[in-house]
Amino acid sequence: MALKRMDNIGIVVDDLEETIDFFRELGLELEGRATIEGEWAGRVTGLGDQHVQIAMMRTPDGHSRLELSRFLAPPVVADHRNAPVNALGYLRVMFTVDDIDETLERLRNRGARLVGEVVQYKDVYRLCYIRGPGGLLIGLAQELG
């Protein structure tokens, strides 16, 4: 038996609309939305009866997805958004973009903040981390050459 693929990465957000708009601006496409609720869903997550709004975002190449979830019930119980990058369970999503400067400019209009600075790794990449909606940590990489 072999692994077929990674289906998606899930992120819990506090403002689903703002987060959808942000990732659309980055270049992801909204694949679909749904409300997941009831005891059956809670059996999967271990949370019991739950009510969650989700949006599935797809990268332009169609190979990767980002599942955004907004929990209405039960309430969110922890917040890892301010954890440093060396924290256990640390979460960051990295995207490759055509032009990192142009992308930063567009995302700043949606509230993105540069975490450190844009750096160049050899002659291979320009890289940076930004904080997106609700403080989500997002990496951007521009391939050079």
C-alpha positions in Angstrom: 0.0 0.0 0.0 1.4 3.4 -1.0 0.6 7.0 -0.1 -1.3 8.6 -3.0 -1.0 12.3 -2.2 -1.3 15.0 0.4 -4.9 16.2 0.1 -4.8 19.5 2.0 -3.5 21.5 4.9 -6.1 22.8 7.3 -6.0 26.1 9.2 -8.5 27.3 11.8 -9.3 31.0 11.3 -11.4 33.5 13.1 -12.6 35.5 10.0 -13.4 33.2 7.1 -14.4 35.9 4.6 -11.3 38.0 5.2 -9.1 34.9 4.9 -10.7 33.8 1.7 -10.2 37.2 0.2 -6.5 37.3 1.3 -5.7 33.9 -0.3 -7.7 34.9 -3.4 -5.4 37.9 -3.7 -2.4 35.7 -3.3 -3.7 33.6 -6.2 -5.6 30.7 -4.8 -9.0 29.8 -6.1 -12.1 29.1 -4.0 -12.9 25.5 -4.8 -16.0 25.3 -2.5 -17.6 26.1 0.8 -19.6 24.0 3.2 -20.9 23.8 6.7 -19.9 20.7 8.6 -22.0 19.9 11.6 -23.3 17.2 13.8 -22.3 14.2 15.8 -20.8 12.3 12.9 -18.2 15.0 12.3 -17.3 15.1 15.9 -16.5 11.4 15.8 -13.8 12.2 13.3 -12.3 15.1 15.2 -13.0 13.9 18.7 -14.8 17.2 19.5 -18.3 15.8 19.8 -21.2 17.8 18.3 -19.6 20.5 16.2 -20.6 23.3 13.8 -17.8 24.4 11.4 -17.8 26.6 8.3 -15.1 25.6 5.8 -13.7 26.9 2.6 -11.4 24.9 0.3 -8.9 26.9 -1.6 -6.9 25.4 -4.5 -3.5 26.5 -5.9 -3.5 27.5 -9.6 -1.7 24.3 -10.6 -4.5 22.3 -9.0 -2.1 20.1 -6.9 -2.5 21.6 -3.5 -5.4 22.7 -1.3 -5.8 24.8 1.8 -8.8 24.1 4.0 -9.9 27.1 6.0 -12.2 26.3 9.0 -14.1 28.6 11.2 -15.4 26.8 14.3 -18.8 28.1 15.6 -19.1 25.2 18.1 -17.2 24.1 20.1 -15.3 27.3 20.6 -11.6 27.6 19.7 -9.6 26.6 22.8 -6.0 27.6 21.9 -4.1 30.1 19.8 -0.7 29.3 18.3 -0.5 32.3 16.0 2.1 34.1 18.2 4.3 31.1 18.7 7.9 31.5 17.5 9.1 29.5 14.6 11.0 27.1 16.9 7.8 26.1 18.8 6.6 22.5 18.7 3.7 22.1 16.3 4.7 25.3 14.6 2.6 26.0 11.5 3.6 27.9 8.4 2.4 27.6 4.8 4.9 28.4 2.0 4.0 29.5 -1.5 6.1 30.1 -4.5 5.3 33.3 -6.4 6.5 34.9 -9.6 7.5 38.2 -8.1 7.9 38.5 -4.3 7.9 42.4 -4.3 4.7 42.7 -6.3 3.0 40.0 -4.2 4.0 41.8 -1.0 2.6 45.0 -2.3 -0.7 43.4 -3.2 -0.9 41.6 0.2 0.0 44.7 2.2 -3.3 46.1 0.8 -5.0 43.2 2.6 -3.2 43.8 5.9 -0.1 41.6 5.5 2.9 42.5 7.6 6.4 41.4 6.8 7.8 39.4 9.8 11.5 39.9 9.2 12.9 41.0 5.9 13.1 39.7 2.3 16.4 37.7 2.0 18.2 36.0 -0.8 19.4 32.4 -0.4 22.3 32.0 -2.7 21.3 32.3 -6.4 18.2 30.1 -5.8 15.4 31.9 -3.9 14.3 35.2 -2.4 12.3 34.4 0.7 10.2 36.1 3.4 7.6 35.4 6.1 4.5 37.5 6.4 1.6 37.6 8.9 -1.7 37.4 7.1 -5.3 37.6 8.3 -5.6 36.9 12.0 -1.9 36.6 12.3 -1.4 33.5 10.1 2.2 32.9 9.3 2.8 32.5 5.5 6.1 32.0 3.7 6.7 33.4 0.2 9.5 32.2 -2.1 10.5 33.5 -5.5 12.7 31.2 -7.6 15.7 33.0 -9.2 17.3 32.2 -12.5 
